């Protein structure tokens, strides 16, 4: 409660400061060329401007504007003598466009008539846009035709707004429109379309995400960060099993998903070694009332019916100053895995439901406040896995399991966050506070691996062993940063970050005797309460040598302190008193960027990342009675070297995004197993990843767009490691050497009815599930696969309907496999699914 009070105090003080501010500001702009005048206006008001390149370069001049004006009033005077007009893309971003000669009767994009490209004249701070209570997506898609245009994509990878083509790193953006076309409701529905992204999953709520091959298989803690807007999700320590619990956000009420590939250690901190996934939610709009709705139903071959529904309302509270957005969602996945031992069908069915409340308030042009509450529950009856032999054949049917225990899964996630931003003119201050709780309970059937250990218990012999785990995390975070506003020779950003989290994790065995009845567990009990606290300071500088060339440098210094207590019981459980650890880690960043022109950017990037070390589990060797493993394990770190090029034609019909990189990963954190029980260690020999990514976009017609992405990842273990069971040069688990995606969409003409057709083809190369010489996790090879999805749509006014077929040829592809349970358990891709989804905006 004290932390919530601090958050409330921050908001109250910021509001009090703002109450003295007036909506009028002092503007001092001399008569000069229009493009320079607009830059001055942006710098003095804190806005950012998107300017049409061809128009701004034609020698227009702007009159002098001096005195007290509203920002909009000053802008009107600057444009008064031109044939240009302005439109607010959001409350802090203005697009400058040619004024149409006459409004068309029915707006439609003519063949070859793409709008003038836009160039970012001023990069304003991210949170001025975010908290200003306006939805970018709703404004840029005000007309149906806008869906077919290659609109300028704005991202926040460097914690300030900038064009995607200007960002000196590899970033993929999945828009809300793309999610609709894919009929995506879960992470699995879009993940395979992102270059360099692979994942392992047993179902919603138990997903491990990998970017650019940075994984050791079953990771100790996350190598990819998950953010909801500016708030980090999940535990930073190794004690809450957060690596396998990546947040599976319901894909409704989102503006876009940003995927940042490569380490993000300076601006985002620990556990972003491979990259970061940011879910950017739709912001409240204080200018209009609106309703969003989505509903869908589908059927899966050899499975049950699935359905989903979502509803959102945007309500202005004070015109142009305050708005509230509320949404709720529910989806039912019918499942397709059968348990032949228990005689149950579709045991991997799941429910995901929750909602969000979002309040945005901008009492003045300088101050903005946003408070968000988000809740989500996931409930599953079982896993998306099947039982196979090590040779690759199913033990029963290809979609069957033979497990004596049910495997339910439940997860509850709650998040409250507050963002306060204040623009002083030359600089902007942003505070982001959050408090989150997460609680996960599940049972996994480990009978093949652990039934032999029953001889150590009073039961003597048993027919089944289940692994019951309960994990909870309470996490508070606070980030405070100040950054330069406007376009200047030197741009800068400095900040501090603090997090405090406590986690509780308990593990027990569930035993069934030979008669199949519950038996007392004196084999193994385990509880590990822990605390993680981190302080960090960070900063970066960008120096513009010219309009074409700039360099950036950044550093982050983080110190974490951890405590951990172990309570163990039974034949294999061991206790230890509270253990402590602390460490200080520095991460670095260096960029060089060159603009060949407004539509072509090359960059060179050096970045580092890390994961925290910490106290270790105490495991006792039953033969000797002595502890096994080190008292603590160390942080692992990596260095990344990257070259990239982003370019598109002036009419934005053809685009390319290419990158090559090399990653040097040292002291890898690994799980080590002794006698069936594990602890954490380090593989000092490390690993390396050599990779390349290529994304192409082609739009030969206004109505036709095709895009493709190819990824090459050569991820190898640098030295043999006995604890890991890996040999020198072995491919890292679950990392395909080659993968690719192609999307094609065509929209037919028409003003009232706009039909469309499209399809997606995905290819993933063969992968390894484990390590060649691992006894605890025997090797299993995952075959390559190709999946084809088809879709057809129809837009009727504000309603967009999609009929889709996923996995058209019904391939039983294997996405990932766990082998530590005694038999391989590959995750099977959803069989052929036919469905319909409708979305509407009113």
C-alpha positions, -999 to 999 in steps of 0.1 A, spaced: 0 0 0 29 23 7 40 20 -30 5 28 -42 6 59 -19 39 70 -35 23 66 -69 -6 87 -59 17 113 -44 36 116 -76 4 121 -96 -9 147 -71 23 167 -71 25 167 -108 -11 179 -111 -5 206 -86 25 219 -106 4 218 -138 -25 237 -123 -4 269 -125 3 264 -162 -16 283 -189 -26 268 -222 -9 298 -239 28 296 -244 54 321 -255 64 316 -291 94 333 -308 99 323 -344 116 346 -369 106 348 -406 125 319 -423 120 290 -446 90 269 -437 108 237 -429 130 255 -404 100 273 -389 82 241 -383 113 227 -366 114 257 -343 76 254 -336 81 217 -327 110 225 -305 92 253 -286 59 235 -282 71 199 -276 52 185 -305 65 164 -333 58 171 -370 54 148 -400 63 169 -431 58 159 -467 93 160 -482 86 172 -517 65 202 -504 88 213 -476 118 216 -500 102 240 -524 115 272 -508 83 283 -489 88 309 -463 69 314 -430 61 347 -413 74 355 -380 53 344 -350 60 361 -317 39 363 -285 16 342 -265 -3 316 -285 -17 281 -282 5 256 -301 -23 251 -326 -28 289 -331 9 294 -338 9 265 -363 -21 281 -381 -2 313 -386 29 295 -399 8 278 -426 -16 307 -434 2 317 -466 7 281 -480 -14 255 -496 -6 231 -467 -29 220 -440 -24 201 -408 -40 171 -391 -34 158 -356 -23 122 -359 -24 121 -321 -25 149 -295 13 154 -298 20 145 -334 9 167 -364 9 156 -400 14 184 -426 -2 176 -459 -12 194 -491 -46 210 -489 -69 191 -514 -84 212 -541 -118 199 -534 -130 171 -512 -138 140 -533 -173 126 -532 -160 92 -522 -124 90 -510 -104 63 -528 -68 59 -535 -61 62 -573 -38 38 -590 -3 49 -584 -15 78 -563 3 72 -530 4 102 -506 36 122 -503 59 104 -479 63 118 -444 96 126 -427 99 130 -389 108 167 -384 110 164 -346 113 134 -324 94 141 -292 94 121 -260 74 89 -261 52 96 -231 39 129 -244 23 109 -272 13 80 -250 -5 100 -223 -21 126 -244 -53 106 -247 -56 100 -284 -55 68 -304 -31 69 -333 -46 38 -349 -82 52 -348 -71 84 -365 -49 69 -392 -76 44 -400 -105 69 -401 -113 58 -437 -113 22 -449 -89 30 -477 -62 38 -452 -59 1 -444 -44 -4 -478 -18 24 -476 17 20 -463 12 45 -435 43 58 -417 51 35 -388 61 51 -356 79 31 -329 93 37 -294 122 13 -294 146 41 -281 119 55 -257 111 83 -280 89 85 -310 107 79 -343 100 65 -377 106 27 -381 129 34 -410 150 57 -389 155 33 -359 192 21 -358 183 -14 -348 161 -44 -360 125 -38 -351 94 -57 -364 59 -42 -360 27 -62 -360 -1 -38 -364 -37 -42 -351 -48 -46 -387 -23 -75 -392 -36 -92 -361 -72 -89 -375 -61 -104 -408 -45 -133 -389 -76 -136 -367 -50 -137 -339 -62 -141 -303 -31 -157 -287 7 -153 -290 10 -185 -311 -12 -170 -338 13 -143 -348 47 -154 -334 58 -174 -365 54 -143 -387 82 -124 -369 118 -128 -382 142 -143 -357 115 -152 -332 110 -188 -320 91 -201 -290 83 -232 -270 49 -237 -254 28 -262 -236 -2 -239 -240 -13 -204 -232 5 -192 -201 35 -216 -204 55 -200 -233 92 -194 -236 102 -168 -261 136 -167 -280 150 -140 -303 180 -144 -324 188 -179 -311 197 -168 -275 186 -198 -256 200 -229 -239 168 -249 -243 150 -248 -210 162 -214 -199 168 -205 -162 154 -170 -165 141 -150 -195 164 -139 -223 136 -118 -239 118 -90 -220 80 -86 -221 66 -51 -217 30 -38 -216 35 -2 -228 64 10 -206 60 -16 -178 82 -47 -176 63 -80 -169 74 -109 -147 101 -118 -124 138 -108 -130 151 -136 -109 155 -173 -116 132 -185 -88 98 -178 -103 103 -199 -135 95 -167 -154 114 -179 -185 86 -204 -193 58 -180 -183 60 -152 -209 29 -131 -208 3 -143 -234 -16 -110 -237 -51 -112 -251 -47 -95 -285 -76 -70 -283 -74 -32 -278 -38 -30 -291 -23 -4 -314 6 -26 -323 32 -51 -311 68 -40 -313 95 -67 -314 130 -54 -308 156 -79 -319 190 -80 -303 201 -70 -267 184 -40 -251 204 -38 -220 210 0 -216 174 13 -219 155 -18 -207 179 -36 -184 183 -72 -173 168 -102 -192 166 -85 -226 197 -103 -240 179 -116 -270 155 -87 -274 121 -74 -262 84 -77 -271 63 -46 -263 25 -47 -264 14 -11 -271 -22 -7 -259 -48 16 -275 -49 49 -256 -81 67 -246 -93 94 -270 -106 126 -254 -121 139 -287 -147 112 -295 -170 85 -281 -164 51 -297 -172 14 -294 -150 -15 -305 -163 -51 -307 -149 -85 -318 -165 -119 -320 -155 -151 -336 -160 -189 -338 -139 -217 -352 -137 -255 -355 -106 -276 -353 -102 -309 -370 -101 -337 -343 -109 -310 -317 -137 -289 -303 -153 -256 -312 -136 -224 -301 -151 -190 -298 -141 -155 -286 -157 -121 -279 -144 -87 -269 -159 -53 -263 -143 -19 -257 -158 16 -250 -140 49 -253 -157 77 -234 -145 114 -232 -148 128 -198 -136 163 -204 -134 173 -241 -99 172 -254 -85 167 -219 -97 135 -203 -110 102 -214 -117 67 -200 -113 35 -220 -127 2 -208 -125 -32 -225 -132 -68 -217 -124 -100 -235 -130 -138 -234 -117 -166 -256 -124 -203 -254 -99 -227 -272 -117 -260 -276 -85 -281 -276 -75 -311 -297 -53 -334 -275 -70 -366 -261 -59 -385 -229 -65 -421 -237 -54 -433 -202 -82 -412 -185 -106 -414 -214 -108 -376 -218 -110 -357 -250 -96 -323 -259 -77 -320 -226 -58 -290 -238 -88 -267 -239 -83 -233 -223 -101 -201 -214 -85 -166 -214 -105 -137 -200 -100 -104 -184 -103 -66 -190 -86 -33 -189 -94 2 -175 -75 31 -189 -78 68 -177 -59 95 -195 -59 131 -184 -41 161 -200 -50 192 -179 -25 213 -199 -4 211 -230 26 204 -208 12 178 -184 -3 144 -191 -13 116 -168 -23 80 -176 -35 54 -151 -42 18 -163 -55 -13 -146 -52 -47 -164 -64 -81 -153 -62 -114 -171 -68 -150 -162 -58 -182 -180 -73 -216 -172 -63 -248 -191 -73 -284 -186 -40 -297 -200 -10 -292 -223 -7 -289 -261 18 -317 -261 15 -354 -272 34 -385 -261 61 -397 -286 90 -421 -287 125 -409 -291 125 -423 -327 99 -397 -336 68 -420 -337 37 -413 -315 31 -438 -286 -6 -438 -294 -23 -414 -319 -4 -384 -331 -27 -362 -309 -29 -385 -279 -13 -387 -245 -13 -416 -220 -10 -399 -187 -25 -412 -154 -29 -377 -140 -48 -346 -152 -26 -316 -158 -46 -284 -150 -31 -250 -153 -43 -217 -138 -28 -182 -139 -40 -149 -126 -22 -116 -136 -30 -81 -123 -13 -49 -132 -18 -13 -121 4 14 -137 7 52 -137 26 74 -162 31 111 -156 48 132 -182 57 169 -180 72 189 -209 94 218 -198 100 229 -234 137 220 -239 133 188 -219 106 163 -208 103 144 -176 85 111 -174 76 89 -144 64 53 -149 52 35 -118 37 0 -117 26 -28 -93 18 -62 -105 9 -96 -91 11 -130 -109 0 -163 -95 4 -196 -114 -6 -232 -103 -2 -263 -124 4 -301 -123 26 -319 -147 26 -357 -150 62 -370 -146 54 -406 -141 78 -421 -167 108 -403 -151 99 -404 -114 79 -436 -106 112 -454 -100 119 -430 -71 88 -442 -52 109 -469 -37 125 -442 -15 90 -434 0 67 -451 24 44 -460 -5 71 -484 -17 57 -485 -52 34 -462 -71 16 -460 -104 19 -422 -110 39 -392 -99 27 -357 -105 47 -325 -101 26 -298 -84 39 -262 -86 26 -230 -71 43 -197 -80 35 -162 -71 53 -129 -77 46 -94 -64 65 -67 -82 68 -29 -79 88 -9 -105 96 28 -108 113 45 -137 121 82 -139 137 97 -170 144 131 -185 152 136 -221 158 164 -246 129 177 -267 130 189 -302 156 185 -329 191 196 -319 227 187 -325 229 168 -292 200 147 -281 201 131 -247 182 108 -222 190 100 -186 171 80 -161 169 58 -131 151 25 -125 141 6 -93 123 -27 -88 114 -47 -58 99 -81 -61 91 -110 -39 83 -145 -52 71 -177 -35 75 -210 -53 64 -243 -38 69 -277 -53 54 -310 -43 49 -345 -56 14 -360 -61 16 -398 -57 -8 -425 -67 -4 -460 -53 -6 -492 -74 -44 -491 -70 -45 -456 -85 -55 -440 -52 -38 -409 -37 -9 -417 -15 10 -396 11 39 -377 -3 71 -382 18 92 -382 -13 97 -345 -21 84 -311 -9 101 -278 -17 94 -241 -9 117 -213 -20 106 -177 -10 129 -151 -25 134 -114 -29 149 -94 -57 158 -57 -55 175 -37 -82 187 -1 -87 199 11 -121 210 43 -137 211 48 -175 217 73 -201 224 78 -238 236 106 -260 232 111 -298 254 136 -316 242 147 -351 273 155 -371 250 165 -400 214 159 -411 227 126 -426 251 112 -400 249 107 -363 263 85 -336 249 73 -302 263 59 -271 247 45 -239 255 29 -206 235 13 -178 248 5 -144 226 -19 -124 230 -33 -89 208 -61 -76 205 -77 -42 188 -111 -37 178 -133 -8 166 -168 -10 155 -194 16 149 -231 9 126 -254 28 127 -290 18 111 -322 30 109 -358 21 136 -382 9 150 -357 -17 140 -323 -2 168 -303 16 166 -271 36 191 -243 38 192 -210 57 186 -177 40 213 -171 13 222 -137 -1 239 -124 -32 246 -90 -48 263 -79 -80 269 -48 -101 266 -51 -139 273 -26 -167 258 -28 -201 268 -6 -231 254 5 -265 270 22 -295 253 32 -328 264 49 -360 236 58 -384 237 73 -419 208 86 -439 215 82 -477 182 101 -481 149 104 -464 140 68 -474 173 49 -469 191 44 -436 222 23 -428 234 16 -393 261 -2 -373 252 -13 -337 271 -27 -308 251 -37 -277 255 -58 -246 231 -76 -224 230 -98 -193 209 -119 -169 213 -116 -131 230 -144 -112 219 -153 -77 218 -178 -48 215 -215 -58 193 -244 -49 207 -269 -24 204 -304 -37 216 -334 -16 232 -365 -32 212 -394 -17 243 -417 -20 267 -395 0 244 -371 18 265 -342 6 253 -310 -11 256 -308 -48 263 -277 -68 278 -242 -62 264 -219 -35 257 -192 -61 256 -189 -98 269 -160 -119 254 -136 -144 258 -145 -180 265 -118 -206 266 -113 -243 280 -89 -269 262 -82 -302 276 -67 -334 251 -57 -361 250 -40 -395 216 -31 -410 200 -13 -439 164 0 -443 152 15 -475 121 21 -496 112 38 -528 99 74 -527 63 63 -533 68 36 -506 57 8 -528 89 -13 -524 108 -17 -492 137 -37 -478 149 -43 -442 182 -63 -439 205 -70 -410 235 -92 -403 248 -99 -368 272 -118 -346 265 -126 -310 291 -137 -284 274 -152 -254 295 -160 -223 291 -179 -190 257 -193 -200 233 -200 -172 222 -237 -174 201 -262 -155 221 -291 -141 204 -323 -129 217 -347 -103 196 -377 -93 165 -364 -110 167 -330 -93 182 -298 -105 202 -267 -96 217 -238 -116 252 -235 -130 272 -217 -157 287 -230 -189 318 -208 -192 326 -219 -228 296 -199 -241 280 -199 -275 279 -178 -306 252 -169 -331 258 -157 -366 227 -145 -383 210 -126 -411 175 -113 -416 158 -100 -447 123 -85 -450 108 -73 -483 76 -55 -490 61 -51 -525 31 -31 -535 28 -30 -573 -8 -20 -570 -28 0 -545 -49 -31 -539 -21 -57 -537 6 -60 -510 31 -88 -506 57 -92 -478 82 -118 -470 109 -124 -443 138 -148 -443 160 -156 -413 193 -174 -410 206 -183 -375 237 -204 -370 237 -207 -332 264 -230 -319 279 -241 -286 315 -228 -285 329 -254 -262 318 -289 -251 301 -288 -216 297 -320 -196 270 -305 -173 250 -294 -203 256 -325 -223 265 -304 -253 292 -310 -278 314 -283 -294 297 -268 -325 263 -283 -316 232 -262 -327 215 -246 -297 181 -262 -289 149 -250 -306 168 -227 -330 161 -233 -367 189 -225 -391 164 -212 -417 129 -199 -413 107 -178 -435 73 -162 -439 54 -149 -469 21 -128 -468 0 -118 -498 -32 -98 -496 -54 -84 -523 -84 -60 -518 -109 -56 -545 -123 -22 -554 -157 -9 -542 -169 18 -518 -197 1 -499 -184 -35 -500 -147 -42 -500 -139 -79 -504 -103 -92 -500 -83 -124 -502 -50 -134 -487 -27 -160 -474 4 -168 -452 30 -194 -458 54 -202 -429 85 -225 -430 106 -236 -401 138 -257 -404 145 -288 -384 156 -282 -348 171 -300 -318 151 -303 -286 180 -309 -262 217 -317 -261 234 -347 -277 250 -361 -245 224 -351 -219 213 -379 -197 186 -359 -179 172 -344 -211 178 -369 -239 181 -356 -275 151 -354 -297 150 -341 -333 121 -318 -344 114 -321 -381 110 -291 -404 76 -280 -413 56 -257 -437 22 -243 -427 -2 -225 -450 -30 -202 -439 -57 -187 -462 -82 -160 -455 -109 -140 -473 -125 -108 -459 -153 -84 -464 -155 -49 -451 -190 -34 -449 -188 1 -436 -174 -2 -401 -176 -40 -399 -146 -61 -410 -153 -98 -414 -126 -125 -419 -132 -161 -430 -99 -180 -424 -84 -215 -426 -53 -221 -405 -30 -250 -413 -48 -257 -446 -30 -290 -453 -35 -302 -417 2 -307 -409 10 -322 -375 41 -300 -371 61 -302 -339 69 -268 -325 90 -278 -295 96 -308 -273 104 -313 -236 123 -346 -229 130 -344 -192 98 -361 -182 111 -395 -194 95 -395 -229 95 -367 -255 65 -344 -253 64 -324 -285 40 -295 -287 18 -300 -318 6 -272 -340 -31 -266 -340 -46 -289 -367 -66 -275 -396 -89 -248 -382 -117 -231 -400 -133 -200 -385 -148 -166 -389 -141 -134 -370 -158 -100 -372 -145 -67 -358 -164 -35 -357 -157 2 -348 -185 26 -341 
